[in-house]
Every structure is written in structure tokens, then in C-alpha cells.
């Protein structure tokens, strides 16, 4: 059975596929020019905010996941504008959206990072939107 993070990444990617063509639920996807613009959905780390022993010993784990949505494209002097447009579409798609089967999850937009790289005569850019996702998972009872 896949970890809840897997389901979360897939759900976010499915939501973004309603707006974008090339959406991948992994940061390990090799990207080629024909794949661009592309959107990658991935997580970096997760912390337990409250665990079952903080309640009566039988409660759910409250988790906070750092989730990233990264858009990658090529361009010239218009690259910043293209990346900003991609970010706007991502923000709009996820604003107020609820993850199916995880109605207790709360997705918060934290910020944006930009990066550019020149490879020969091509300029590649990426804009990474960071989110924190608070969600709960059940634990097994000690019998």
C-alpha cells in the first residue's frame, strides 16, 4: 500500500493536469525540450506536528508535509514573464482546492523560488512554489 504522500502527489498532479499538459508526480523526471513547459510535483520532508501520545494514546498522527510544485520552461528575455504566468496558473488551480479523500488536509502556499540556467544558446528557467500541507493519518491501536 503506497504511503499517503504518494496519493497526495498524485492528487495534486491530477488537479494540475486539468490546466497543464506535462505534469509529473516526481522530481526525477528527465525533461527534454519537447516536454516543456512541464510541471513537477514532489515533497521534500515531513514532520509530525502531533502524534497519538499527545492525545489519549489512540489519536491520529498530524503531519506537515513540505510540498513543491515546480514549473520549468525555456525562453529568452520573456522567460521571467512565462514563469510568472505558469506560477499564476498553479496558484489559481490550487487556491481553495481540497484533496479528494483527504478533506481534513489544509494546503497553504508559502512562497516562490526562481532559478535559471544557460545551456549553449538556450536559457532554461524554473519557478518553484512551496506549500505546506497539514493532514492526518490513522495509527494502529495498541491492543
C-alpha positions in Angstrom: 0.0 0.0 0.0 1.5 3.3 -1.0 2.3 6.0 1.6 -0.2 8.8 1.8 2.5 11.1 0.3 2.2 9.1 -2.9 -1.6 9.7 -3.0 -1.1 13.4 -2.2 1.4 13.9 -5.0 -0.8 12.1 -7.5 -3.9 14.1 -6.4 -2.0 17.4 -6.8 -0.6 16.3 -10.2 -4.1 15.2 -11.4 -5.5 18.6 -10.4 -2.8 20.4 -12.3 -3.3 18.2 -15.4 -6.7 20.0 -15.7 -4.6 23.1 -16.6 -1.3 21.8 -17.9 -0.3 19.0 -20.4 3.1 17.8 -19.0 2.6 17.2 -15.3 4.7 14.7 -13.4 4.4 13.5 -9.8 8.1 13.3 -9.4 11.2 15.5 -9.4 13.2 12.7 -11.0 11.6 13.0 -14.4 14.2 13.8 -17.2 12.9 16.7 -19.1 13.5 17.4 -22.8 12.6 20.4 -24.8 9.5 18.7 -26.2 8.3 18.2 -22.6 8.3 21.9 -21.9 6.6 23.7 -20.3 6.5 21.0 -17.6 5.2 20.9 -14.0 6.8 18.6 -11.3 5.1 17.8 -8.1 7.2 16.5 -5.2 7.8 16.6 -1.4 11.0 17.3 0.5 10.3 16.5 4.1 7.6 15.8 6.6 7.3 16.4 10.3 4.9 15.1 12.8 3.1 18.0 14.5 1.1 16.0 16.9 1.3 12.3 17.5 -1.1 9.9 19.1 0.5 10.2 22.6 -0.3 13.9 22.6 -4.0 12.9 22.9 -5.3 9.8 24.7 -2.9 7.4 23.1 -5.3 6.4 20.3 -5.4 9.5 18.1 -4.3 10.1 14.6 -0.9 11.5 13.6 -1.0 15.1 12.4 1.6 15.5 9.7 3.0 18.6 8.0 4.4 17.9 4.6 6.6 20.3 2.6 5.2 20.0 -0.9 6.7 21.7 -4.0 5.2 22.4 -7.5 7.9 23.3 -9.9 7.3 24.7 -13.4 10.1 24.5 -16.0 10.3 26.2 -19.4 12.7 27.8 -21.9 12.8 31.3 -23.2 14.8 34.4 -23.9 14.1 37.8 -22.4 10.5 36.7 -21.9 11.4 33.8 -19.6 10.5 35.6 -16.3 7.1 36.5 -17.7 6.5 32.9 -18.9 7.4 31.5 -15.5 5.2 34.1 -13.7 2.3 33.1 -15.9 2.9 29.4 -15.0 3.0 30.2 -11.3 -0.2 32.2 -11.5 -2.0 29.2 -13.1 -0.6 26.9 -10.5 -1.7 29.2 -7.6 -5.2 29.6 -9.1 -5.6 25.8 -9.6 -4.7 25.0 -6.0 -6.3 28.0 -4.3 -9.1 26.7 -2.1 -8.8 23.2 -3.6 -9.4 20.2 -1.4 -7.6 16.9 -1.9 -10.1 14.2 -2.7 -10.4 11.6 0.1 -8.4 13.9 2.4 -11.0 16.5 3.4 -9.0 17.2 6.7 -5.9 18.3 4.7 -5.0 22.0 4.7 -2.8 23.3 1.9 -1.0 26.6 2.5 1.0 28.5 -0.1 4.4 29.5 1.4 6.4 31.2 -1.3 8.2 31.1 -4.6 11.8 30.5 -5.7 13.2 31.2 -9.2 16.2 29.7 -10.9 17.7 30.0 -14.4 20.4 28.1 -16.3 22.1 28.7 -19.6 23.0 25.7 -21.8 24.5 26.7 -25.0 22.1 29.0 -26.8 19.1 28.0 -24.6 18.0 29.5 -21.3 16.1 27.3 -19.0 14.1 28.6 -16.1 12.2 27.1 -13.2 9.8 28.6 -10.7 9.2 26.5 -7.6 6.1 27.1 -5.5 6.3 25.8 -1.9 3.3 24.7 0.1 2.8 23.2 3.5 0.2 20.5 3.7 -1.2 19.5 7.1 -3.0 16.2 7.1 -3.8 13.4 9.4 -3.2 9.6 9.2 -4.6 6.9 11.4 -2.4 4.9 13.7 -2.8 1.3 14.9 -4.2 0.9 18.4 -2.0 -0.9 21.0 -4.1 -4.0 22.0 
